[in-house]
Structure formats: C-alpha cells, structure tokens
Amino acid sequence: MRKEMNDIKILHLMKTLSNSDGIPNFPTYVPYLLKNKNYNINDVLVTNQLIHPNIGNIDNPPAIKIVQNDLAVIRELVRMKPDILVIYAHFGSPLAFFLLSLSKIMGVVTIAETDYNEYGLPRIQRSFRKTIRDILRWLLIYVELLLVDTVVAATNYELNVISRVRKLPENKCAIIPWGTNFDIKSENKLNYILTASRWWRDRKNLHTALRVFSEVIKEKECNFIIVGKFLTGFDNEFESMYDKEMTGEEYEAKIMGLIEDLGIKDHVEFTGVVSSEELQSLYRHARVYYMPTKFETFGGVFVEAMASGTPIVAMKNSAVQYVVQDGVTGFLRDTEEGQKEALMKLFSDEALYREMQANCLKAAERYKWDNVIKLWEGLIDELTE
C-alpha cells in the first residue's frame, strides 16, 4: 500500500549544513523544504561541524542531530529504519558503502547526491600512495553505484562524469538542479562588473578575470566588484587538479600582487562576505556577471545572476555549459580575448543586452526552490509507490 506524504520517513546524511558565516549549503534546503511540505518524519544527520543555517522563514524545520562517528550514523539508520535514505557529500566514502549495503538488507530506498566532478576520476599521480588512493576510491564508487537506487545530479555534466565510472540506466538517474531563494527581478543597471564566490581559490580563476578586466577598462570605464573571501589553508581542489600544493593565503597574495602589477587597484573593490539582501542588490545592479571558473558541479552564482536579470560571461566547461545558455543568457568563451569581446558587447549592444536580460529572468524560473522541491517530491513519490 502506498504511504501518505506525512507517513514517509526520510533520513538525510550531510557533512555540514552551512559555512562558518551561516550561509546554507545547497543540500540543506532539501530537508528543510520537504519538512515544510508536510513530510513530517524528515531527520538530518550531520557528521561534521553543526552550524545552524540562516535559511529564512521555515515554519517547521527538520530534526537535526550531530553524529560523532560512522558507527553512530549506522546506529541511527538501524534505529530509525527510514523509508528513504538520502546521502549527500559522503558518496564514495567507506561510510556510504556500509550504509548502502545495510539499506539493501533493511529494504530502505537510497538516493545519492554525488557532487562528483572529472577531477575525482583516478589518474597516475606523482605520489604512488595518492594513485592507489584514487584507484581504491574509484572501485568504491563503482560498487556504490551498483548499490544505490537513484543517483541525483544537478546537471548532465555530473551524470556524464559518473558514466565514466559506471553507466547507469535512465531509471536510476534523476537531474534535479539546486535552487535559488533570490526574488526574480532586476533593477537599474550600474557601471560595474560583478563576480562572487563563497571561497576564492585557483579554481574560480579570478586571476584570469582580473587580466581580462584590465584590458576592458582600456576601452570602457567601469569597476569590478568582487564578493566573498579567500580560502584559508590547504586547497585540496588545486591538488586534485594539478597534483601540486597551494594554500588560500598563497592564492590571495598572488591576486593582490596581480592587481598591483596590472595597475587596476582603483577600479577593483573587495566587499568580503555580505548579507543576503546586499548580495541581491549587487547582482541586480550589476551590468554583467563575470566568472571564468575552471569547473563547477553546478554553479549557483550563475543562477543568482540570471534571477537578477544580469547577463553572464563565463567559460564553456563542466556544469557551466548546462546552466548558462551561450548567446541566450550570456556568453561562454574559453579565451581571454573572447571573454573581453563578450564583456564589451554587453556594454555596447543595448538591444542584445535587453534581450539577454529578459532571457535570464525567464530561465531563472526553473531554479526557484518551489519548483526544485517539486522535483524532489516527484522523485520521492515515484520511489515510494
């Protein structure tokens, strides 16, 4: 017999709910909004630091529990015996393997939000130990893809990468993007280019953006506003990409030196972390959103730009090419010269700019959390029939 919505028990496993500033991670919205939709037994286990997210007006938040070790997580799964287990971020770990195996035995339906990118694939590295680690993780992911009932990816990019580990049948995959809580509207545009990131690090490619901007201002007087803060400590993504080491502090020093060398200090403003209201205002008044990131498994900043009616310039790679429509909501250009030309076009061609503005606002509707959570409801409904 099919269960009613308020009888379905869902257990969500996450590492964290938000960053140190209380800004929610994308997955955090899912249990909060499902609970608000009357999925009454909808608990969250957090395995790392518990910082309660600043998630807005939620009348009926989920039950949240911090669990100190893997054994405690397994105990909670056995104690609760949910109808559905949703695993975020832990996919590819030994813990996920044990949970998926146990869920099979218990008859628990499993969903994995993989957040997987091409740099997670095994490759020969300078360190033999790291090479073996990559191969073992690949094997673990392969087995977990056999065990899990449904894989949820934010875009086709993620599914394409996963298919290089193991090709999944269509009925075992779902594409559900992350959402935005931005109000979809634009305001009078001001004379600046905006870029924003939770953590500035090499992958975000701010150094390329600054070089391109230094060429733009030779022809068009404008400013470059940079929102967010630099990563602190070891950059694991840099190591994954290049098999080299870098810290956030080293990248910050590189950026500050580059600004001095390019002579653009008077045109560049770092805001640091800003409130949600201020961030939305910055997006809505920006002429262009520009971030030539090297890869993203989604790219929430591009959705925020679209929701603000702000056309985008980025590189054509990873998930970016599935979120930003080239020639429709912005331009995807891989070379610095191409990015400069795209930025100049968005400053000079007013008719094209207005058309792209309208396209951005229309495209953003898909990413409203109300619409995204309906996709989760549909998946849960399908899996509990």
LOZAPA-483046 format. One record per residue (C-alpha): residue number from 1; residue in one letter; x, y, z. Coordinates in steps of 0.1 Angstrom, whole numbers. Layout:
  num  residu     c1     c2     c3
  NUM       A      X      Y      Z
...
END
This chain:
  num  residu     c1     c2     c3
    1       M      0      0      0
    2       R     13     34     -9
    3       K     22     56     21
    4       E      8     91     26
    5       M     33    120     25
    6       N     32    126     62
    7       D     39     89     69
    8       I     71     87     48
    9       K    102     86     69
   10       I    132    103     52
   11       L    167    104     67
   12       H    193    128     52
   13       L    230    124     58
   14       M    252    155     54
   15       K    287    167     64
   16       T    276    203     72
   17       L    246    225     69
   18       S    263    258     62
   19       N    296    275     62
   20       S    311    294     92
   21       D    291    325     82
   22       G    258    306     84
   23       I    253    306     46
   24       P    234    273     38
   25       N    249    247     16
   26       F    226    238    -13
   27       P    216    203      1
   28       T    204    219     33
   29       Y    174    234     16
   30       V    160    200      7
   31       P    151    185     41
   32       Y    140    220     53
   33       L    116    225     24
   34       L    104    189     24
   35       K     96    192     61
   36       N     77    224     53
   37       K     57    204     27
   38       N     45    180     55
   39       Y     70    152     52
   40       N     67    150     89
   41       I     94    124     97
   42       N    123    141     79
   43       D    155    139    100
   44       V    190    152     93
   45       L    223    136    105
   46       V    253    159    104
   47       T    287    143    106
   48       N    310    174    108
   49       Q    306    208    123
   50       L    270    218    131
   51       I    264    254    123
   52       H    227    262    120
   53       P    220    278     86
   54       N    204    312     81
   55       I    177    297     58
   56       G    148    322     62
   57       N    113    316     72
   58       I    107    279     77
   59       D     77    272    100
   60       N     85    235    105
   61       P    123    228    105
   62       P    135    192    104
   63       A    151    174    134
   64       I    188    178    133
   65       K    213    156    151
   66       I    251    157    152
   67       V    267    123    150
   68       Q    304    120    161
   69       N    315     88    142
   70       D    305     64    115
   71       L    292     38    139
   72       A    268     63    154
   73       V    254     70    118
   74       I    248     33    113
   75       R    231     30    146
   76       E    208     59    137
   77       L    199     42    104
   78       V    190     10    122
   79       R    171     28    149
   80       M    150     50    126
   81       K    146     25     97
   82       P    135     52     73
   83       D    117     46     40
   84       I    143     67     22
   85       L    180     75     29
   86       V    194    105     11
   87       I    232    107     11
   88       Y    249    140      3
   89       A    287    146      0
   90       H    296    113     16
   91       F    292     94    -17
   92       G    324     75    -25
   93       S    333     70     12
   94       P    335     37     32
   95       L    306     51     53
   96       A    284     54     22
   97       F    293     18     12
   98       F    282      4     46
   99       L    250     25     47
  100       L    240     15     11
  101       S    248    -22     19
  102       L    228    -21     51
  103       S    199     -3     34
  104       K    197    -31      8
  105       I    193    -56     37
  106       M    168    -34     55
  107       G    147    -26     24
  108       V    155     11     27
  109       V    153     30     -6
  110       T    185     50    -12
  111       I    193     83    -31
  112       A    228     96    -36
  113       E    235    133    -45
  114       T    270    126    -58
  115       D    285    161    -63
  116       Y    311    144    -85
  117       N    335    160   -110
  118       E    361    149   -135
  119       Y    390    155   -111
  120       G    377    128    -89
  121       L    385    102   -116
  122       P    416     81   -109
  123       R    448     91   -126
  124       I    486     85   -123
  125       Q    500    110    -98
  126       R    535    118    -86
  127       S    527    101    -53
  128       F    522     63    -56
  129       R    501     65    -24
  130       K    478     91    -40
  131       T    475     70    -72
  132       I    465     39    -52
  133       R    440     60    -31
  134       D    424     73    -64
  135       I    420     37    -77
  136       L    405     24    -45
  137       R    380     53    -44
  138       W    371     46    -80
  139       L    364     10    -71
  140       L    343     21    -41
  141       I    323     45    -62
  142       Y    317     17    -88
  143       V    303     -6    -61
  144       E    282     22    -46
  145       L    267     29    -80
  146       L    256     -7    -81
  147       L    240     -5    -46
  148       V    223     29    -47
  149       D    187     30    -60
  150       T    188     65    -76
  151       V    216     90    -83
  152       V    206    126    -83
  153       A    228    151   -103
  154       A    225    188   -107
  155       T    232    187   -144
  156       N    241    163   -172
  157       Y    277    171   -166
  158       E    277    151   -134
  159       L    260    122   -150
  160       N    285    122   -179
  161       V    314    120   -154
  162       I    297     93   -134
  163       S    291     73   -166
  164       R    329     71   -169
  165       V    329     51   -137
  166       R    297     31   -145
  167       K    270     38   -170
  168       L    237     39   -152
  169       P    203     31   -167
  170       E    179     60   -172
  171       N    156     48   -145
  172       K    184     50   -119
  173       C    192     87   -126
  174       A    175    120   -119
  175       I    186    155   -128
  176       I    175    179   -101
  177       P    192    213   -101
  178       W    199    233    -69
  179       G    176    263    -64
  180       T    178    299    -55
  181       N    159    319    -30
  182       F    166    351    -48
  183       D    134    371    -59
  184       I    134    371    -96
  185       K    137    407   -107
  186       S    162    432   -120
  187       E    168    469   -112
  188       N    185    498   -129
  189       K    220    487   -140
  190       L    251    505   -128
  191       N    285    507   -144
  192       Y    302    477   -128
  193       I    310    440   -134
  194       L    303    416   -106
  195       T    318    384    -95
  196       A    311    364    -64
  197       S    323    332    -47
  198       R    319    317    -12
  199       W    356    309    -13
  200       W    381    324    -37
  201       R    407    299    -48
  202       D    426    290    -80
  203       R    397    270    -95
  204       K    375    302    -96
  205       N    400    317   -119
  206       L    399    352   -105
  207       H    434    358   -119
  208       T    422    354   -155
  209       A    391    377   -148
  210       L    414    404   -135
  211       R    437    402   -165
  212       V    407    405   -189
  213       F    392    433   -168
  214       S    425    452   -171
  215       E    420    451   -209
  216       V    383    461   -208
  217       I    389    493   -188
  218       K    413    505   -215
  219       E    382    509   -237
  220       K    353    511   -212
  221       E    354    529   -178
  222       C    339    507   -152
  223       N    346    489   -119
  224       F    350    453   -109
  225       I    332    443    -76
  226       I    344    410    -60
  227       V    322    394    -33
  228       G    333    367     -9
  229       K    365    358      9
  230       F    396    338      2
  231       L    400    302     12
  232       T    422    297     42
  233       G    446    268     45
  234       F    452    239     21
  235       D    434    240    -13
  236       N    425    203    -19
  237       E    409    211    -52
  238       F    442    226    -66
  239       E    459    194    -56
  240       S    433    173    -73
  241       M    436    193   -105
  242       Y    474    198   -107
  243       D    489    173    -83
  244       K    506    203    -66
  245       E    500    221    -34
  246       M    487    256    -28
  247       T    470    274      1
  248       G    443    300      1
  249       E    468    325     15
  250       E    492    319    -14
  251       Y    464    325    -39
  252       E    453    357    -21
  253       A    489    370    -23
  254       K    490    361    -60
  255       I    458    381    -66
  256       M    469    411    -47
  257       G    502    412    -65
  258       L    485    409    -98
  259       I    462    438    -91
  260       E    492    459    -83
  261       D    511    448   -114
  262       L    481    455   -137
  263       G    476    489   -122
  264       I    438    484   -116
  265       K    436    489    -78
  266       D    414    520    -81
  267       H    389    500   -102
  268       V    386    469    -81
  269       E    366    466    -49
  270       F    366    436    -25
  271       T    334    435     -4
  272       G    341    404     16
  273       V    310    384     28
  274       V    278    404     26
  275       S    243    399     38
  276       S    217    382     15
  277       E    199    415      9
  278       E    231    433     -1
  279       L    242    404    -23
  280       Q    209    405    -42
  281       S    212    443    -46
  282       L    247    439    -60
  283       Y    236    413    -85
  284       R    205    433    -96
  285       H    225    465   -102
  286       A    255    448   -120
  287       R    258    453   -157
  288       V    274    418   -161
  289       Y    283    388   -140
  290       Y    317    375   -149
  291       M    334    344   -136
  292       P    356    322   -158
  293       T    356    293   -134
  294       K    376    262   -144
  295       F    349    238   -134
  296       E    317    236   -114
  297       T    294    207   -105
  298       F    265    232   -107
  299       G    273    270   -105
  300       G    247    286    -82
  301       V    262    321    -88
  302       F    251    319   -124
  303       V    216    311   -113
  304       E    217    341    -90
  305       A    229    363   -118
  306       M    200    351   -141
  307       A    175    357   -113
  308       S    187    393   -111
  309       G    185    399   -149
  310       T    222    401   -152
  311       P    238    385   -183
  312       I    268    363   -178
  313       V    303    358   -192
  314       A    320    325   -183
  315       M    340    296   -198
  316       K    323    267   -216
  317       N    331    238   -194
  318       S    318    214   -167
  319       A    283    222   -155
  320       V    285    258   -165
  321       Q    276    250   -201
  322       Y    244    234   -189
  323       V    234    263   -166
  324       V    244    292   -189
  325       Q    230    292   -224
  326       D    255    306   -248
  327       G    241    335   -268
  328       V    209    334   -247
  329       T    216    342   -211
  330       G    252    352   -216
  331       F    284    342   -235
  332       L    306    312   -230
  333       R    341    320   -242
  334       D    373    300   -234
  335       T    399    325   -244
  336       E    408    358   -226
  337       E    403    377   -259
  338       G    369    361   -263
  339       Q    358    370   -228
  340       K    369    406   -233
  341       E    349    408   -266
  342       A    318    393   -248
  343       L    321    419   -220
  344       M    325    447   -244
  345       K    294    436   -264
  346       L    273    435   -232
  347       F    283    471   -225
  348       S    278    484   -261
  349       D    249    465   -277
  350       E    218    477   -258
  351       A    193    457   -278
  352       L    211    425   -273
  353       Y    216    433   -236
  354       R    179    439   -230
  355       E    171    406   -248
  356       M    195    387   -227
  357       Q    182    403   -195
  358       A    147    390   -203
  359       N    161    356   -212
  360       C    179    355   -178
  361       L    148    363   -158
  362       K    128    337   -177
  363       A    155    310   -173
  364       A    157    316   -136
  365       E    121    305   -130
  366       R    133    268   -133
  367       Y    156    273   -103
  368       K    131    287    -78
  369       W    132    265    -48
  370       D     94    260    -50
  371       N    100    244    -85
  372       V    131    224    -75
  373       I    114    209    -44
  374       K     85    197    -66
  375       L    111    176    -85
  376       W    122    161    -52
  377       E     86    154    -42
  378       G     81    137    -76
  379       L    111    115    -71
  380       I    101    105    -36
  381       D     66     98    -48
  382       E     80     76    -75
  383       L    103     57    -52
  384       T     77     50    -25
  385       E     49     38    -48
END
